[in-house]
Amino acid sequence: MDKKRSASILFKAISRNFFKILVYYPKMVYMAFHQHKYTVDQMYAYCLKMIKFAVDEAGLKVQAFGLENIPEKDGFYLCANHQEKYDPLAIWYCFPRQLGVILDDVATHRPFIREVCRLIKSKKLVKHSTHSVVKAYSEITKELKAGQNYMVFPEGGYEEEQGKLGEFHAGSFKSPQRAHCTILPVAIVDSYKIFDRGFQTTNPIQIHYLKPIAPEEYDGMSTTEIAELVKARIQAHLDIYQK
């Protein structure tokens, strides 16, 4: 989806729900900057409510497959391909448990995303600062061991209108390698097509939770090899739907 169309869709959704946003969004901002007044569960629940509101009012449709593959034990690392800016929201929309996110610091300064990152467990990567990235991955490792679930998009971006897999950055897999945790591959199908005929939804975003990769399966591998393993699992699933 091009940026002009994406902006038009966002403007249309805001215009249609202006008065609801006047009620909901200020509370979200207040909670985001007064976290000491709320529990983790309260912040996550309200943020999820806002995410579902945003997805529904943008006219997006989300379909989830393979929910039975989500590990029962918390402390897993969800890795998904990236096709469109709505991908993280689509995963949260249908995910049954609390899930943190790892993302580029640049994205965290945008309205709404800024508040989401404050209300939901998040780790920001300042890519031009090696010290910041190392520190973030060290914290992620500790939190994975403590039972925090994280979502990451190892490509770091997406190719608009293509839906093709890019390089899976090896650095994204340092934390799960050190935490020795389960990796949950996720294949996102057709999210780059959601508005391919104008401003009406023509395709649902399909979220496919694939078979988890146990630590024993990648034991002894380098982060580059783990990245290729996860990418291959996702690519094999995409090949079924994107012929």
Secondary structure, DSSP 8 states (H G I E B T S, - for coil): --HHHHHHHHHHHHHHTHHHHHHHHHHHHHHHH-GGGS-HHHHHHHHHHHHHHHHHHTT--EEEE-GGGS-SSS--EEEE---STTHHHHHHHH-SS--EEEEEGGGGGSTTHHHHHHHS-EEEE-TT-HHHHHHHHHHHHHHHHTT--EEE-TTSS--TTT-------GGGGHHHHHHT--EEEEEEESGGGTTTTSSS--S-EEEEE---B-HHHHTT--HHHHHHHHHHHHHHHHHHH--
